[in-house]
Amino acid sequence: MSSNINYNKKKGTYSFVSHKEPAWHGLGTIVENAMTSEEAIHLANLDYKIKKDRVGLLYLDEITGKTKAKVIHNQFATYRDDTKDVFGIVSDRYEVVQNTTVFQFMDSIVGKDKAIYETAGALGNGEVVFITAKLPYHIRISDNDVIENYLVVSNGHDGKTSVNIFLTPIRVVCQNTLALGLNRSKLTINLKHTQGVNFKLEDAYKILNITSTITSETQELLQKLSKVKVTDERVDNYFKSLILSKDEYLQLTKDKIKIENASFISSRKKNVINDIYKYYQIGVGQEGIQGTAYGAYNAVNGYISNVKKYTNDSAKMSSLVLGGADYTFNNKALELAMKF
């Protein structure tokens, strides 16, 4: 599986650092302790600057035979200062957000010089960077079931990718990425690289101060789900209603036929439902929560976190953590579980 993690030829290392555990790709530097922002920037090779310069056209004058240059109106290129790799073409309204600025934003939330950083890295040629920091409050479902909260920030320098900020709960026992229960929209911030974005970053921590409140609300919700008993039949229907279209689900239940005999349902969907149900029964972290709405929901995020195959690691990160299709699907699964 391709990782798309940037390889820094000058330093001879991959631009990725992780606390204790290697990521999906198994590349980069592994450290024993969580890092400060300065340590993470250095170890993840994120200590390069982004520049924005005018775009010009070089052409051969047919009359004089000399090379001439012409500046293209309102066109600029973004590039990294050390390798001169060009990331994208932008307008004069585009405002660069340096890697160090993103770390300063993270420091402003929890406190400067605190060792909170778990992972950091760059993708491609360095056009997209990502950071995860562990927040000081967690969700406790039971004595043996704890969910840690992480703040995830991604930033792009290619003119296409905004600054994206997410609160991501991760269940410790199985490393499943969970959805937020209530008010999650308040903790999904998207900042475009237009003028003033750096000032918005300075103010964003005010919005994220509600993470403590959201954590309490999510804990209350998940604890309630853990006490709701459900039958295997209801769990099976829950998985089917998540994967099948409305028409497919209605026809299946109306005709009262087994899903394996339903020719109108694709093999892919059948396999996904079977894999989720298998995770529900024997997946990591399922012991002790089977037969509950919480266990049913965890089977879904366990599948997308640990079983589902992705094209590459950056695709997995984008889909599951950074607001992509499986991020949305995870939230849908929690909303449907609430109906138990």
N, C-alpha and C positions, 0 to 999 in steps of 0.2 A: 504494500500500500504506500503510495507516494505521500510524503509528509508536507511538502511545500514550505518547510522551514528554511529560512534564509541561511546560506552558508557564507561566512565571512572569510574570503580567501586570504586577506591580509593577516588575520589573526589565526586562521586555520581551525576555527571552531564554528559550530552551529549557533545561530542567534536565538537561543532558548535556554532558560534556566528554570529549575523546578525544585521545590522543597521536598526532600526525601524521596518522593515517588516519581519515576520517569513517566512522561506522558505517553499517549498512544503510540507515538512514533519512535520512542526509545532513544531520541537524540538529545544533544545539548549537555548542559552542566547540571549535575545533581548536588544540592547542598544539604547539610544536616539541619540547618535552622532556617526559619523564615527570615526574610531579608528586609533591610531598610531600602528606601527608594534609590539611594546612591549605589548600594550593592547590586540591586536588581538591574539598574541601567547598565552598569559595567559588565556584569556577568552575562547578560542577555545581548550584549553588543548593540545596545540601543543608544550609544553615545555619539550618534551622528546628527548633523544638522540638516534641515530641509531648507532649500533655497528656491526662490521663484524669480525667474528672469524672462525677459522678452524673447519671443520666438521670431527668428529671422529666416529669410530665404537666400541661399547662396545660388547664384546662377552665372553662366558664362555669357558675357556680352559678345554677340556674334560679330559686331563691328570692330570692337577693340581687341577681342580675344582675351580680355581680362575677366577675372572673377569679381563679381559684384555682390553686394548684400542689400537686402531690403527687409525692413522691419514690418512684420504683419500686425495690423492694428488690433489691439485688445486681445492678443493671444500671448499667453505666458506658459512656460514649462516649469513643472516642479521636479526637483531632483535632489539627491543626497550629495552632500559636499565631498565625502571621502572617495566614493567610487564614480561619481558623476552619472550614475544610472538615472535615466529620465523616467518619471512615474506617470505623468499625465500632462495634458494641455488644459489650461484653465483661463478664466477671464480675470480682469483686473479686480473684480469683487471678491475673488477667492482669497481667504486669509489662512496662512499656514499656522498650524498648531504643532509646535515642537513636541518631541517625545518627552522632554524634561517638563514641559508645561502640564502634560497629562499626569505625570507623577506628582507634581506639585499640587494638583487638584486632589489626588488621592490622599496626599499627606494632610491637606486642609480638613479632611473629614475626620480622620482618626488621630492625627497628631504627627508632627514632623519627627523624623529620626526613630520612629517606632518600627519594630520588625514585624510587619504585617503582610509582606508580599510573598505569595506562594508560587506564582508562575509569572513569567514575562517572556515575550519573544517577538520575532518579526517574521512575516511571510513573504514569499517571492523574493524580490530584490530589496525588500525592506519597505515596500509601499503600504503595508498594513501591519500595525503593531497591536499587541493585546497584553493586558495586565490583569491579574486577579489578586485581590487582597482580602484577607480574612477579617471579618468584622468581629467586634468584641462581645456580641451577644448571639445566642443560639436558640434553637427550638428543641424542647425536650418532650418526646411523646411518652417515654417511660425511662426507667433507670438505664436500660440497655439500648435505647433507641434515641440517638441524638442527631439533630440536623444542624450543620454549621452553615452560617451565612457568608457568602462571598460577594464582593463587589467586582464586577467584570467591566472593564473599559476597553473598547477597541477604537482605533483611530486610523484613518486612511490618508495617504498623501497623494492619491492618484486623481483627485478631482471628482471621484465618483462615490467615495466612502465617507460618511459623516462620522462625527464623534458619537459613539453609542455607549450608553451606560446602563448596566443591568444589575439588579440584585438577584443572585442565584443561590437558592438553598440546595445543599448537597447532603444527602443522607449518609452518615459516616459508615455504617455497617456494610454498605454495598456500593457506595460512591454513585448512587443514582442522583441525577439532576432533577429536582422537583420544581413544580410550579408554585407561584404565590397564590394564596387563597383569596385575599381581598385587597382591593385598591392597588393591584399590581401595576396598573397603568401609570400610577404616580411615580413608580420606580423604574420606568423604562423611558430614558431620556435620549432624544436624538437631536444633535446640534449640527447644523450644516456649516460648512466652512465659508460663511459669508462674513462681512465686516462685523466685528463685535463678538465673534465666537469666543475669543479668549476671555472677554469680560463675562460672558455667560458661564464659562467654566468656573470662574471665581465665585459666581453666585449659586452654582448648581448644588453645592454642599448644603445650602439652606433647605432645598427640596429633599435632599437625601437624609436630613436629620429625622425624618419620620420613619426611618428604617426600624427603629426600636419599637414603635407602635405597630408597624406592619408585622414585625416578627411575633409580637404578642398575639395579634389577630390570627395569623397563620397557625401558630401553635394551638390556639383554642379550636380552630377548625379541624386540624389534623387529629387532635385528641378526640374530638367528637366522632370523626370517621372511624377511629380505631375501636370505638365502643359499639358501632353499628354492625350487627350480625347480618350476614347475607348467605343465601344458599348457593350451591354450585350452579344451579340453573340461572339464578339472577346474575351471577358473575359472568357466566357464559354469554348471556344476552347483552350484558354491559360491554364486553369485548366486541361482539358482533355489531352493536349499534355504533361503536366508535369507528370501525373499519369499513363497514358496508354503507352503500348509499341508502337513502331513505326508502327508495323503491325496492331495492334488493332485500332490505331487512323486512319490509312489509310482506313481500311475496314469500319469503322464507317462513315467516311466522304464520301467514295465512294458510299456506299449503301444508304446514307441519311436516316438512321434510328435513332430513339431516343435511348439514351444510356440505358434507363430502359428496352428496348425490345431487347437489344443485348445480346444473350445467350453466346457469346464467351468472354464476359467481366465478371470477377468475381464480386460477391456481395461486397466483401471487397473494391475493387477499385471504384465501384459505390458509396458506402457509403462515401468514402474519398472525392470524387469529390463533392457529395452533401453537405457534412459538410463544405468544403472549400467555396463553393458558398454561403452557409447559412451565414458563417462568413463574407463574402464579403458584404452581404446585411445588416446584423444587428449586426455584431460583435463589440466588444469594440474598439473604435478608428477609426471606419470606417465612421462615420458621417463627411460629408464634403469632403471626398476623393473618394467616389464612382464615377464611370464613368471616372477614370483616371488610367493610368498604375501603378502609385504609390499605388493606392487603391487596384488594383488587386494583386500586389506583397505583400502588407501588409496582405491581406487575407490569403495568403499561410503561412507566418511566424506567423500570428495570430493563425492559426490552429495548427501548430506544437508546438507553445509556450503555448497555453492555452486550446486546445481542445483534442488533441491526447492523448491516454492513453499509459502509459509506464509500464513496469514490476515493476520497483521501481524507486526511486528518483535518485539514482546513475546512473541508465540506461538512464534516461532522460538527466541528466547532460552530460554524456559521448556522447550521440547521438547528442544533440543540441548545446552544448557549446564547448566540448573538441575534436572536429574534427571527430565525428562519422558520421553515415549515414544521419541524418537530418541536420547536419552542411553542408555536401556536397549538400544535396537536396535544402537547403536554397540558396546556391550560384547558383545552377542551375536555381532556380526560378528567381533570380535577372537577370542572364544573358539572360534568355528568355524574361523577361519583357523589357529589353533594346531593343529588336527587335520590340517592338511596335512603 
